[in-house]
Amino acid sequence: MQTNTEHGIGEGVSAGTGDAAPRHGFRPAERLIDLANAVRAVPDLPRAALVELLVRHGESPDELTEQAFSERDAGELRGAAAQMAQLLTEADTDRAALALNALLAACGARPRLSRHDGHPWHLHVDRGDDAGWADWFLASSALALAQILTEHGRVPWGECAASGCTTLYLGTGPGSARRYCSSACATRERVAAHRRRKKAGK
């Protein structure tokens, strides 16, 4: 595999799921959230849907042909996304840090600069340019979360606290810690809580 570029590990994303608009540059934390949520919603997400998500996050369609990104690659990537989704539900900072350390060690992550397929120099954190898609995804995602945890001093990600919603989110924006994947979920929960209090006061 000669793809899997990384431009900029840190993120300013606060949305729970990505939109359909193309992104500029490479944002591994946004990509992680989108793939983790997609695979959580559809565990056997088709290869074509994975390709669409990867292209949305900066990968070239020419590097995602059936030969370069096979059904086997897709299956391994789904497994990696499910593994990262589990980590994204860890709310304890110490446990999350230890899990990220273990994941980085398992991936053999060693930051290095790479230039291939017409791309400018960019950061890779997988085993090499021939690393599999799953290894690449795990290593780059773990490094992104490690930097975010370091910058915030706590776990700013999680699963939406709204009733009936299991969307994963990154709360890396300013302000207090987030509990919801979106303003819609936060508003719905506030309204429900207000109605419960009003009913209890009767």
TIVEX-844605 format. One record per residue: x, y, z of N, C-alpha, C, CB in turn. Coordinates in pm, whole numbers, plus 50000, padded with zeros to 5 digits. Each point is the difference from the previous one (the first is absolute). Glycine has a CB too. Example, Ala and Ser with C-alpha at 12.3 -4.5 7.8 and 13.67 -1.06 7.14 Angstrom:
BEGIN
513194943150780499115011950000500905012050000498114988350125 501545022249803500825011950006499235010950073501184993749785 
! end
This chain:
BEGIN
500844988150000499165011950000500875012350000498184987850120 501595021649790500855011749987499205012750021501474987549842 497555012150243499185011850024500015003150147498544994949802 500345010450250499875002550142500845011650047499524976150029 500115035649926500725012150033499435006750122500575002849763 500285004450311499595007050121500545014249996499954978450130 499185031449869500425013950010499365005550125500235002849749 500554999250356499475006250120499254990050086499855021449879 500674975750240499354990450089498935006550084502094986750005 498155025550042499045006550089498735003849928501895008450134 497024992249938498715003049942499295011250074499844976449924 499275030350006499125009550065498574995649986501625018449956 498184969350007498654995049973499234998350129500834988549795 497885014650199499154997650116498744992549961500895020650106 498924976749766498804993149955500104985250031499685017049820 499154976850194499994985750025500244992049874498465003950188 500915000149702500184993149874500375010149894498364982150065 502325013249830500445009049895498905003049902502284991250027 497885019749896499055003249895500544994449869499215021050121 500074981849772500384994349871500985008949925497794988749990 502565022850064500885009349930501434994950001498495019050061 502224982849828501414996049999500785007950102499834993949758 501195000250299500815006850099501345003949940498874987250184 501685023549867501305004649954501054995050097498995020549889 502094973650058501014994450087499544986550053500785023050062 499964972150036499724986950056499785001550149501374988549822 497475007350226499645001350140499674986150055499135023649965 501874969550089499784986150043498974998450109502314995949938 497535013950151499004998550106498585000949943501625009850166 498174999349740498695000849935499714987049924500235025149979 500794970149949499834987549926499674988550095501615008349824 499084991250289499744989650100498555000250045502385001650075 497135010149961498625001150049499014995649893500685018850150 499534985549727499074996449893500004985049973500365022649899 500834971350094500064985749973499484991950118501945004049849 498395000250272499544992750119498485000550009502155005350119 497265006349859498545001050004499344992149889500245022550103 500364977749778499434992849887500014984950025500765018349845 500354976550207500104985650025499164995950120502305000149902 497555008850195499114997050113498554998749951501555012250158 498084996549751498624999949949499774988249907499935024850020 501084971849899499884988949904501284991750010498495013549842 501554976450246501224992250021500594994049873499134995050224 500035001249680500504994449874499965010449889499234977250072 501135035149961499995011049904500714995949871499965016750190 499384984849696500604995449873501315007149968497704995049918 503114998450006501275005649957499795013549931500944976849976 498045024149939499765012549927499735011750095499084986649809 500225010850301499725010550097501285004350071497674991050031 503194999449997501305003250062500845008549905499924978650134 500065017849739500745007749900499495014449998500384979149861 498315022550140499415013449999500455008150121498014990949876 502005002950240500455006950121501485003949992498274987350131 502555003749820501425002949990500275011249901500504976250058 498795023749830500155010849902499575013350061499614983749812 499315016150263499525012150066501055005850094497664991349984 503194999950066501035004550095501385001249935498694989350182 501345012349686501235003949935500744989449921500155015650177 499414971749831500684989749922499605001049853500084985050203 500835011549710499745000749857499214987849953502105013549969 496854988649950499264988449946500904990649923497965014249987 503084991249949500924991649923500784990450090500195018349832 499914985050297500734991450094499064990650076501735018050023 496994981949935499014991750068499314990549903499665018350166 501074977549733499464990249907499844986650072501095011949804 498234978850134499784986950062501324992750023497764998849891 503235004150027501314993750018500755006250118500084994949753 499835018350261500735007050107499274999250133500945015349830 497734983850164499174999450121498964989049979500345024950051 500074963049981499194988249972498904998050103501984989749890 497195000350085498964996450097500644995850133498474992849812 502675000450178500714996350123500485012450075500704978349892 499855031250035500425012650061498825007050068501825002449827 497044997450104498805006450054499584993250130499285006349768 500774980450234499644992750122500935003450116499104981849858 502205019050113500955003450105499825014350048501614983749902 498065025350005499765013950039498755001250086501135007649790 497834984650176498795000050083500334995550142498594995449797 502244994350215500414995250131500775010650077500064976949909 500825030050022500785010650064499115011450046501974993949859 497045009650058499075010750037499174996150121499915007449760 499674979950246499244995250115500875000350126498614985449849 502665011250138500925000450114500175014250051501214980049909 498945029550001500155013950040498705005650057501755002949824 497114992350125498725004450054499874996250147498974997749772 501524990550262499984995650139500855009150087499634976449926 501535027550023500885008950076499345013750019502024987949909 497215016449992499355013150007498875000550104500585003149760 499044985450294499004999950107500655000450138498454987349850 502895012350155500725000350128500045014450052501414979949931 497955022450183499915013550056501105003150101497574998849963 503104990950089501045002150100501315003649931498864983950159 501725027349877501205004949933501184990650016499195023050036 501044971850085501134991150023499874987149920500275009750229 498534984549771499804987549924500135002549851498504991450181 501005020049773500115003349858501465001749960497755011050008 503034995750076501425002149970500754986749992499905022350115 499834968849979500654986849998499594992049877500065000250251 498675000849711499524992949881500675005449874497804995750114 502375017549879500655006049884501484996149995498385019250009 502284980550106501404995650003500134985749949500445015350194 498664976149850500044986049957499754998849850499214992950228 499865015149722499674999549858501175005149915497575003150056 503045007849986501155005349927501164990050000499305023450061 500914969950051501064989950007499684988249908500505006950236 498254988849763499604988649916500135003349852498444992650180 501325020049785500085004149859501435002849958497715009550018 503214990750077501375003349966500145014149947500404976249953 498745033050098499945013649947501305007650024497545000050039 503095004249851501205008250007499835011349898501484980250073 498275031949974499785011249907501145001449900498685011650177 500964990549698500995001749895499375008149888501154978250059 499675028649865499525007549885500074991249876500765021850103 498204979149814499944991849880499555008649882499484979550139 500975016749742499565006949877499824989549892501225021650063 497574977049886499724989849900498795003849919500994982650147 498875011449737498835001749913499665014649975499144978550086 501875030049903499755014049969499645008650119499304992349783 500585001750336499695007850118501245007650047498234983450066 501595028149998501145006650063500414992350125499265022649910 501854981350151500414993650124498895001150103502415005349952 497344983650117498934999950100500354989550106498255007449828 501044993250283500304991350113499284986749989500355020250140 500394969149878499444986650015500364994850138500164995549749 499004996250307500294994150130499774984950001499385021650107 500554972449775499824985549992501364993349982497675002949903 502324984250070501254992349993500855003349877498854982050124 500505023049771500735003049878499015002749888501944985850073 498575018049809499105003349890499214987949951501575017949935 498864970150104499274988049960499124994750113501864994649844 497945013550260499124995950111498574998349951501485011950166 497794979149897498614997849962499125011550044500374975550016 498445025049926499075010850032499625000050148499134998849766 500684989650292499604999350141501125005250090498524980349948 502725015550025501135004850078500125015149991501184978349962 498725026849917500075014449978498915007350079500964995949772 497824999050219498885006650067500174999850152498514993649809 501894995050245500194999050145501115009250047499204976449992 501935023649939501145008150043499705014849990501524981949927 497935022649961499745014349983498895004750093500744998249761 498264993550261498905003750090500475000750145498384989249843 502435000950196500515000050137500885012250026499914975050002 500935028549901500865011750018499165012750008501864988249876 497115012850042499125011850004499345001350138499594997849752 499884991150300499345000550131501015002950111498274983949918 502945010750068501035002550101500345014950007500924977049963 499195029449922500315014250000498835008150055501524996749802 497274999550163498835007150051499904998750151498814995949783 501414992050269499974997850144501075008550069499144976449964 502055024149976501085008150057499635014850003501654983249917 497785021749974499665014149991498915004050100500644999449760 498424991650265498875003350087500214995550144498534998149801 502414992750220500244995050135498914991050051501245020450042 497904975249869498874991450037499474993649873499415014550202 499654976549815499324993849886498885009449953500564976450084 499545029549797498945008849951499074993249900501545019150037 498544967849954499134992749908499064991250080501775000349821 497274993750110499084990950068498804996449917500765009750212 498314983649853498734996249938498935009550047500704975749987 498465028749922498965009650031499164995350119499945007149759 499815002350335499254996750121498495000949979501915008450134 497654995749748498575001149974499374986249993500375021549876 498434977650178499284987350000499774995149857498885006450216 501504981149759499784994149869501045003449896497635000650054 503385007549982501055003649904501334993950043498805021649945 501874972049962501294993750031501125005949913498804978850066 500975033049878500995006349914501255003950078498165008349853 502994988850091501285003950060500345014249957500804975950003 499875031450084500335013949968501395003550053497565006150006 502985004749941501235006150050499645013950051501484986749839 498725015750288499695013050058501255008350015498064990250119 502565013649769501285007150005499855015149987501064979849905 497725025250094499795014349990500165006850135498474996249807 501405017150195500125007450127498814997450091501345017649882 498814986050244498904998750095500124987550085498565012349842 500384984950230499984988750092499934986849923498895014350174 501344974949899500004986749939498644997049938501724992250165 498295001449721498764996549931499454986950051500775012249799 497914986350185499354987450033499164994949883499975006750242 499815001849659499104996549890500715001449866498045007550138 501484984949764500635000149868499625012349919500014975350005 498885031150031499525011349922499135009150086500084986149791 499695025950160499125009350072498574994850000501495019249936 498134973349962498654994549994499764990250115499995002849750 501004988450274499864990450110500015007150135501124982449859 499745027650155500075007550126498685007050027502475003349969 496955003049930498725007050016498894990350035500765017449838 499214971350093498964989950027500064995250144500084993049760 501135004850291500154995550138499605010950100501834984749926 498515027950045499605010950089498485001450006502155011949949 497224986949937498535000949995499384988450077500125011649776 500414976450205499474988350071500185001650151500514985549801 500655019550242500265002050143499065010650057502404993549966 497355017049957499085010550045498594994550016501415017249884 498184974650024498664994250007499864990650119499805002049752 501294990550278499964991150115499905008050131501354983049871 499415027850137499945008250119498645006550017502435004249979 497025000249910498685006450003498924990050043500735016049819 499384971950130499034989650035500154996150147500044991549763 501205007750285500244996250139499525010650097501954986949925 497995025850030499585010950086498505001550012502085011249939 497194981649981498545001150007499444993050122499925001349752 
! end
